[in-house]
Amino acid sequence: MSAPEWVIVGRVRKVHGLRGELVVEAITDRPDEVFSPGRSVVAGATDGTIGRRPRQLNVEGRRPFKGGFIIAFEEIQDRDEGELYRGRFLLVPGSELPERAPDEVYVHELHGLRVELTDGTPVGTVTDVYELPQGLAVDVRREGMSSVVIPYRAEVVRDVDVAAGRLVVDPPPGMLD
């Protein structure tokens, strides 16, 4: 499977300080590499798309902060300008990332997958993905029922087949009730 054109690697949570540094939650297994000084990212949307005229942001410096990073970008000089990036996702070209292992998926690839139990029983469709303190979780819309949030953990998610459009789960008793 080839790398997508753009890959989400982080999310801007808020601005930190008067100089426009951003608090960024890393959404990559390689945050030290992706957010190292001299590297660049582009602000974009959750589906991995970018605008017609994307603005490149160059990492000037970073330091750890509450499970993420405080990142200074060369192009952002003050708090007001930093506020423009609150809630935005940061992306890099897929070609800049190392080839992924066969069992790895990109977060944006989970959107729209059909969810089913290990016996093939349909559960619903992934409509959103959340980065929670406990880890990644998928929001699954069920036909004629309320949606359910399912943790994206090895003991629950048994298989992901992006090509087939399917995510197989084995939820603990009561999770889908």
VMD Tcl script that draws the C-alpha trace (Angstrom):
set ca {
  {0.00 0.00 0.00}
  {1.48 3.36 -0.98}
  {1.77 6.29 1.40}
  {-0.97 8.92 1.15}
  {-0.06 12.35 -0.15}
  {-0.43 13.96 3.32}
  {-0.35 12.33 6.77}
  {-1.65 13.80 10.04}
  {1.15 13.91 12.63}
  {-0.19 16.27 15.29}
  {-3.00 18.46 16.57}
  {-2.68 21.99 17.92}
  {-4.41 22.16 21.30}
  {-3.75 25.79 22.26}
  {-1.29 28.67 22.29}
  {1.29 28.86 25.07}
  {2.72 32.21 26.09}
  {2.95 35.56 24.32}
  {5.40 34.54 21.58}
  {2.88 32.23 19.87}
  {4.33 28.87 20.79}
  {1.81 26.07 20.23}
  {0.88 23.15 22.48}
  {0.84 20.17 20.10}
  {-0.45 16.67 20.72}
  {1.63 14.25 18.64}
  {-0.34 11.79 16.50}
  {2.64 9.81 15.27}
  {4.88 7.05 16.53}
  {7.90 9.21 15.63}
  {7.29 12.62 17.27}
  {10.97 13.32 17.96}
  {11.74 12.90 14.28}
  {8.68 14.71 12.88}
  {8.86 17.72 15.23}
  {12.63 18.18 15.32}
  {14.05 21.68 14.69}
  {14.44 22.36 10.99}
  {11.53 20.10 9.96}
  {8.37 21.56 8.48}
  {4.65 20.75 8.70}
  {1.48 22.11 7.09}
  {-1.78 22.99 8.88}
  {-4.74 21.02 7.55}
  {-8.02 19.23 8.23}
  {-8.82 15.93 9.96}
  {-9.33 14.05 6.71}
  {-5.73 14.60 5.68}
  {-6.47 17.38 3.22}
  {-4.88 20.79 3.05}
  {-6.14 24.07 1.66}
  {-5.43 25.42 -1.80}
  {-2.64 27.64 -0.45}
  {-1.12 25.72 2.48}
  {1.21 27.56 4.82}
  {4.38 25.73 5.69}
  {5.41 25.98 9.35}
  {9.08 25.37 10.19}
  {9.92 23.97 13.61}
  {12.27 26.33 15.40}
  {12.33 24.51 18.72}
  {10.33 22.16 20.94}
  {10.13 20.96 24.49}
  {8.01 18.31 26.23}
  {4.74 19.46 27.82}
  {1.98 17.34 29.45}
  {2.27 14.34 27.14}
  {2.86 16.49 24.07}
  {5.11 19.35 23.07}
  {5.36 23.11 23.14}
  {6.60 23.97 19.66}
  {7.95 27.28 18.40}
  {7.47 27.80 14.66}
  {9.55 30.37 12.78}
  {6.46 31.80 11.05}
  {4.42 32.42 14.24}
  {5.65 35.42 16.18}
  {2.85 36.26 18.62}
  {-0.11 34.86 20.52}
  {-2.74 36.33 18.16}
  {-1.19 34.62 15.15}
  {-0.84 31.37 17.12}
  {-4.57 31.42 17.93}
  {-5.29 30.96 14.20}
  {-3.95 27.40 14.50}
  {-5.92 26.28 17.59}
  {-7.63 22.93 16.87}
  {-5.95 22.46 13.50}
  {-4.15 19.32 12.48}
  {-0.51 19.29 11.36}
  {0.48 17.22 8.35}
  {3.61 16.15 6.52}
  {3.98 14.65 3.03}
  {3.55 10.88 3.21}
  {6.70 10.50 1.15}
  {8.76 11.97 4.03}
  {7.77 9.22 6.45}
  {9.47 5.82 6.62}
  {7.57 2.94 5.05}
  {5.02 1.62 7.50}
  {4.81 -1.93 8.78}
  {2.07 -4.16 7.31}
  {0.00 -3.92 10.52}
  {0.17 -0.09 10.76}
  {-2.64 2.23 9.65}
  {-2.94 5.99 9.49}
  {-5.54 7.54 11.79}
  {-7.45 9.13 8.91}
  {-7.82 5.69 7.25}
  {-10.10 4.54 10.08}
  {-12.86 7.01 9.08}
  {-15.65 5.25 7.19}
  {-14.54 1.69 7.92}
  {-17.31 -0.86 8.38}
  {-17.15 -2.30 11.93}
  {-18.08 -5.92 12.57}
  {-17.72 -8.52 15.29}
  {-15.30 -11.45 14.92}
  {-18.22 -13.63 13.74}
  {-19.06 -11.14 10.96}
  {-22.05 -9.51 12.68}
  {-22.27 -5.86 11.55}
  {-21.85 -3.24 14.27}
  {-21.77 0.05 12.34}
  {-19.44 2.55 10.68}
  {-16.50 4.54 12.08}
  {-17.58 8.19 12.03}
  {-14.84 9.74 14.15}
  {-11.57 8.98 15.88}
  {-10.66 10.43 19.28}
  {-7.29 10.84 20.94}
  {-8.21 10.34 24.61}
  {-5.89 10.23 27.63}
  {-6.49 6.45 27.70}
  {-5.50 6.16 24.04}
  {-7.15 6.13 20.65}
  {-10.89 5.39 20.40}
  {-13.29 5.13 17.44}
  {-16.86 6.44 17.40}
  {-19.09 3.91 15.67}
  {-22.51 4.91 14.29}
  {-24.96 2.04 14.50}
  {-28.04 1.64 12.33}
  {-31.16 2.63 14.31}
  {-29.23 2.85 17.59}
  {-27.04 5.32 19.43}
  {-23.38 5.44 18.51}
  {-20.78 3.73 20.67}
  {-17.16 4.61 21.42}
  {-14.83 1.63 21.13}
  {-11.25 1.77 22.46}
  {-8.64 1.11 19.80}
  {-6.66 -1.47 21.76}
  {-5.28 -4.86 20.78}
  {-7.65 -6.71 23.12}
  {-10.69 -5.12 21.42}
  {-9.66 -4.39 17.82}
  {-8.72 -7.74 16.30}
  {-8.16 -6.79 12.66}
  {-8.05 -3.73 10.43}
  {-8.29 -4.21 6.68}
  {-8.30 -0.78 5.07}
  {-8.38 -2.23 1.54}
  {-11.55 -4.20 2.40}
  {-12.97 -1.26 4.38}
  {-13.35 -3.31 7.55}
  {-12.46 -3.12 11.24}
  {-13.09 -6.29 13.27}
  {-13.75 -5.96 17.01}
  {-14.21 -8.30 19.97}
  {-15.68 -5.97 22.61}
  {-16.01 -6.98 26.25}
  {-19.50 -7.96 27.43}
  {-21.85 -4.99 27.74}
  {-19.87 -2.54 25.62}
  {-22.40 -2.54 22.79}
  {-25.52 -2.58 25.01}
}
mol new
graphics top color blue
foreach p $ca { graphics top sphere $p radius 0.5 }
foreach p [lrange $ca 0 end-1] q [lrange $ca 1 end] { graphics top cylinder $p $q radius 0.2 }
display resetview
